[in-house]
Amino acid sequence: MPETPDFDQIARDLLEGLGIDEGEHPLAGGWLRATRASQIAQQLRLIWNARGAADLALIEHSFPGTHTKTLERGLRSLDR
């Protein structure tokens, strides 16, 4: 079963890929870099959840009736 992406690692990789110099700011070496990574990870989670909500709405609209709940449960299980 597919796993939810590791948004924290993705955020750290993004920051590293941007080549942010930890010496550019007095706080960049630790707290600021961790804060930036946390903010990026949170935005990625919001996008992930919004995409899932849009998928569920499309399912409910496209497949009205009793099978909707089964499809919804299947889609939600992909996030676990």
Secondary structure, 3 states (H helix, E strand, C coil): CCCCCCHHHHHHHHHHHHCCCCCCCCCHHHHHHHHHHHHHHHHHHHHHHHHHHHHHHHHHHHCCCCHHHHHHHHHHHCCC
